[in-house]
Amino acid sequence: MRALLYKDLVVHRGKTLPLWGAAGLACLLPAWLPMEGMLLPLVFGLTLPLLLFQQEAKEGWYQLVSQLPFAPRTVVGARYLVTALLCLWMGGCYGLGQAVSPPHPGLEGCLAAGALAAAILLTLHAVALPLLYAFGPGETLSALLATMGLAAVVSWLAISLDEAAFFGLAGHPLPLLGAGAALFLVSLPVAVGRYARRGW
C-alpha cells in the first residue's frame, strides 16, 4: 500500500499537485461566484482520479501491477485513500472560501459548509470510482462523460437550493459526512470487483 501511495502522491506529483492546487482554488471561487462557480469544485474533484487512471493506462501500469504481489483490494484501496484525502482537502478549501467572503458565517458555519462539500464529493466518488474501473482503460472517454454528467446533475441540484436551504443541510455536517463516507466505503468492494473482473 505504501508503494502505491508513493506512486500516486510522489511519482505523479508533476501532474497531480497542480490539479490539487486548482481544485483548492475552485473551492474558493463559489465564495464570490455562488451560482456560476458551483460546478468547478465538482469537476476538479472528479478529474484527479480520472487523470491518474489515464496516466496509468498510458504507462501500461495495470499490466505491470498484475505481475506484482498486490491484491486487487490493495490496488483499488490505495486510489480510494488518495481520493478521500482529496475530498477532505477540497472540503477544507470550501470552508475557507466561506470564511473569507461575506456574510462570514463564522467558524461553525465554515466547518459545516466544508463538511457538506466533502460529503458531496465522497458521495460522487462512490459512484465515479466504480465506473472508472468498470469502463477500463479503453473507455476513459465514456468514464469522463459519465463522471462529468454526474457532476453537472449534482451541481444543478445544489444551485437549485437557495442559500438558506443549502446551509440548512450544512447545519447537520456530521451525519451528512458520515453518510458520504459510508457510501464511499460501501463502493470500495464494488470497485474492487469491477477491477478484478476485467482481467487487466
C-alpha positions in Angstrom: 0.0 0.0 0.0 2.8 2.5 0.9 4.4 1.9 -2.5 1.1 2.6 -4.3 0.6 5.7 -2.3 4.1 6.8 -3.1 3.4 6.4 -6.8 0.2 8.5 -6.7 1.4 11.2 -4.4 5.1 11.5 -5.3 5.9 9.9 -8.7 3.0 11.6 -10.4 3.2 14.8 -8.4 4.1 16.8 -11.5 0.6 16.1 -12.8 -1.4 15.9 -9.6 0.0 18.8 -7.5 -1.1 21.5 -10.0 -4.6 19.8 -10.0 -4.7 19.8 -6.2 -3.9 23.5 -6.2 -6.5 24.2 -8.9 -9.1 22.1 -7.0 -8.4 24.2 -3.9 -8.8 27.4 -5.8 -12.0 26.1 -7.4 -13.4 25.6 -3.9 -12.7 29.2 -3.1 -14.5 30.6 -6.2 -18.0 29.8 -5.0 -17.4 32.3 -2.2 -17.5 35.1 -4.8 -19.4 33.3 -7.6 -22.1 31.4 -5.7 -24.1 30.4 -8.8 -21.5 30.2 -11.6 -18.8 28.7 -9.5 -20.7 25.7 -8.1 -19.8 23.4 -10.9 -16.0 23.9 -10.7 -15.3 22.1 -7.4 -17.2 19.1 -8.6 -15.4 19.0 -11.9 -12.0 19.4 -10.4 -12.8 16.9 -7.6 -13.8 14.3 -10.1 -10.9 14.9 -12.5 -8.0 13.8 -10.3 -8.8 10.1 -10.2 -9.6 10.1 -13.9 -6.2 11.8 -14.7 -4.3 9.2 -12.6 -6.3 6.4 -14.3 -5.5 7.7 -17.8 -1.8 8.1 -16.9 -1.6 4.5 -15.6 -3.4 3.2 -18.7 -0.9 5.1 -20.9 2.1 3.6 -19.0 0.7 0.1 -19.0 0.6 0.1 -15.2 -2.3 -2.3 -14.9 -0.4 -5.0 -16.9 2.6 -4.4 -14.7 0.8 -4.5 -11.4 -0.8 -7.8 -12.2 2.7 -9.3 -12.0 3.4 -7.7 -8.6 2.4 -9.0 -5.2 -0.5 -6.6 -4.8 -4.1 -7.8 -4.2 -6.9 -6.1 -6.2 -8.2 -4.7 -2.9 -4.8 -3.1 -2.2 -4.5 -1.5 -5.7 -8.0 0.0 -5.6 -7.8 0.8 -1.9 -4.8 3.0 -2.4 -6.6 5.0 -5.0 -9.6 5.3 -2.7 -7.3 6.6 0.1 -5.8 9.3 -2.2 -9.3 10.2 -3.4 -10.6 10.6 0.2 -7.6 12.9 1.0 -8.6 15.0 -2.0 -12.2 15.2 -0.8 -11.1 16.3 2.7 -8.7 18.9 1.1 -11.4 20.3 -1.1 -13.9 20.4 1.8 -11.4 22.4 3.9 -10.8 24.8 1.0 -14.5 25.3 0.5 -14.9 26.1 4.2 -12.1 28.6 4.0 -13.8 30.2 1.0 -16.9 30.7 3.1 -14.7 32.2 5.9 -13.2 34.9 3.7 -16.3 36.0 1.9 -19.5 37.8 3.1 -21.7 37.2 5.0 -18.9 35.4 7.1 -20.9 32.6 8.6 -18.4 32.1 11.5 -16.2 29.1 12.4 -19.1 26.7 13.0 -20.8 27.6 9.7 -17.5 27.3 7.8 -16.8 23.9 9.2 -20.3 22.8 8.4 -20.0 24.0 4.8 -16.7 22.3 4.4 -18.1 19.0 5.8 -21.0 19.3 3.4 -18.7 19.8 0.4 -16.6 16.8 1.5 -19.8 14.7 1.9 -21.0 15.6 -1.6 -17.6 14.7 -3.1 -17.3 11.4 -1.3 -20.8 10.5 -2.5 -19.9 11.4 -6.1 -16.8 9.3 -5.9 -18.7 6.4 -4.5 -20.3 6.3 -8.0 -17.5 7.6 -10.1 -14.7 5.3 -9.0 -16.6 2.0 -9.7 -17.5 3.5 -13.1 -13.8 4.1 -13.9 -12.9 0.5 -13.0 -15.9 -0.8 -14.9 -15.1 1.0 -18.1 -11.4 0.2 -18.1 -8.5 1.9 -19.8 -10.0 1.6 -23.3 -13.1 3.6 -22.4 -11.8 6.5 -20.4 -13.9 8.9 -22.6 -17.0 7.1 -21.6 -16.0 7.3 -18.0 -15.2 11.0 -18.4 -18.6 11.7 -19.9 -20.5 9.8 -17.2 -18.4 11.4 -14.5 -18.9 14.9 -15.8 -22.6 14.3 -16.3 -22.9 13.2 -12.7 -21.1 16.4 -11.6 -23.5 18.5 -13.7 -26.6 16.9 -12.2 -25.3 17.3 -8.7 -24.2 20.9 -9.4 -27.7 21.7 -10.8 -29.3 20.3 -7.7 -27.0 22.3 -5.5 -27.7 25.5 -7.4 -31.4 25.0 -7.3 -31.3 25.2 -3.5 -31.5 28.6 -2.0 -28.8 29.7 0.4 -30.9 29.1 3.5 -31.7 25.5 2.4 -28.0 24.9 1.5 -26.8 26.0 4.9 -29.7 24.2 6.5 -28.3 21.0 5.2 -24.9 22.1 6.3 -26.3 22.5 9.7 -26.0 18.8 10.1 -22.5 18.2 8.9 -21.5 15.1 10.9 -24.5 12.9 9.8 -24.0 14.1 6.2 -20.3 13.5 6.3 -20.8 10.1 7.9 -23.4 9.1 5.2 -21.0 10.2 2.4 -18.1 8.3 4.0 -20.3 5.2 4.4 -21.3 5.3 0.8 -17.7 5.8 -0.2 -16.6 2.8 1.8 -19.5 0.6 0.6 -18.5 1.3 -3.0 -14.9 0.1 -2.4 -15.8 -3.7 -2.8 -17.8 -2.8 -5.9 -14.8 -1.1 -7.5 -12.5 -4.0 -6.4 -14.9 -6.4 -8.0 -15.0 -4.5 -11.3 -11.2 -4.1 -11.3 -10.7 -7.9 -10.7 -13.4 -8.9 -13.2 -11.9 -7.1 -16.2 -8.7 -9.1 -16.2 -6.4 -6.2 -17.0 
